[in-house]
Amino acid sequence: MHSNRDHDRVVITGFGAISPNGNNTNEIWKNLSNGLSGIDVTKKITKFSSRPWICGEIKSFSFDSFFSSKELRRLDRYTQLILIACDEAITMSGWDLQAIDLQKVGIFVGTSLGAIGTIENTMASPRKNIVSPLFTTSIMSNSACCEIGLKYQITGPSFAPIAACSTGNYSIGIGFNAIKNSDIDAAIVGAGEAPLSEIIFQSCDRLKVLSRNFTNPAKASCPFSRDRDGFVLSEGAAILILERLSTALLNNHQVFAEVIGCEMSTDSFHLTSPNPSGRPIASLIQSLLRKTGVNREYIDYINCHGTSTVLNDLAETRGIQLAFQESTKSLDLSSTKSMTGHLLGASSALEAILCVQSIRNSFILPTINLKNPDPNCNLNYTPNTGISKNINIAISNSFGFGGHNSALCLAKFKEQ
């Protein structure tokens, strides 16, 4: 018999991902545990640039074996990546789609830039006066939600959150709240991104937010380092399966971790720069801890936003210091973007999965390339090599352009 409290608890019963560091979650975890960067020089984007770009690209995945030729033409790459991650997540969850009430399943899967590749390719085509009738449906920001619904015949609520880099966390938070409010019993949540297009490289470069360490790509993303000069664009997708605990137990689904809270806020300071005081970040974390009822000294690990930009890393450090005060001395943190690069909207969804795996494996992934720390970023950022640590509660931070802030709180699952 399950307690009434089980009705209010939300747990993770499956997850899937594809990133520059691996084509599934096991590969990604293994490579990141060993401190391996997925960042390299790309030769694909050269039309308007005399120099190479560095980025995190998907490697050695057979798209032809996963999608039909018609689907490859019809679906933008970001949607393809989401469907790949979703397949792994649903397989891991053990869902029997014939037995589940699909009206009580929600789909909250977002993106930041969406189908920028399809738009750019269409505009560059010599036949651009003949636009495909599928162009509109391909570039919709909710196309991945639609495709997931069609593939699995899910008929519950669905929409695509868009919150820049925080999109993944927002998606998880929306699914979490919908289950807590009894609107649904389960949710497919996460995000995908395929931003490796010439126009995005050029725009971000002119914004001066991209690293220019072209000679040593694997060391270009170096959060909290004195040498940092910008983030590295990456592509990928990450999907999580959320369920009400009572539903998961009834269906004998394995529980990997528990979601105990997700807080969202807005800086309202600048379109692309965080508030340098760190106060909005501190307020966000304090609100998360207050709502979850967790004392700050019980947080074992924070997966930082840690983009490797001068302003973001410093603001996040200050925010954490303000929120945790003396507890920062025993707090372990890291930025996995040092290895994955920045997957924009998909980054926080992937980092949520990495927190789940950190909890389950009692292991904190490293911040690689941190050999020359910025003295103003003086927290325990797990430099260069991962460490073993029992993790009961973890936080995953994400802060996006437009001032979209988010913090997700995950816990080791305990049935009672």
Secondary structure, DSSP 8 states (H G I E B T S, - for coil): ---GGGGG-EEEEEEEEEBTTBSSHHHHHHHHHTT---EEEESS--TT-SS-EEEE---S--HHHHS-HHHHHHS-HHHHHHHHHHHHHHHHHT--TTTS-GGGEEEEEE-SS-SHHHHHHHHH-TTTTS--TTHHHHH-TTHHHHHHHHHHT--S-EE----GGGHHHHHHHHHHHHHHTTS-SEEEEEEEE---SHHHHHHHHHTT-B---TT-GGGT--TTBTT---B-BB-EEEEEEEEEHHHHHHTT----EEEEEEEEEE--S-SSS--TT-HHHHHHHHHHHHHHT--GGG--EEE----S-HHHHHHHHHHHHHHHGGGGGG-EEE-THHHH-B-GGGHHHHHHHHHHHHHHHTEE--BTT-SSB-TT--S---BSS-EE---SEEEEEEEETTTEEEEEEEE-----
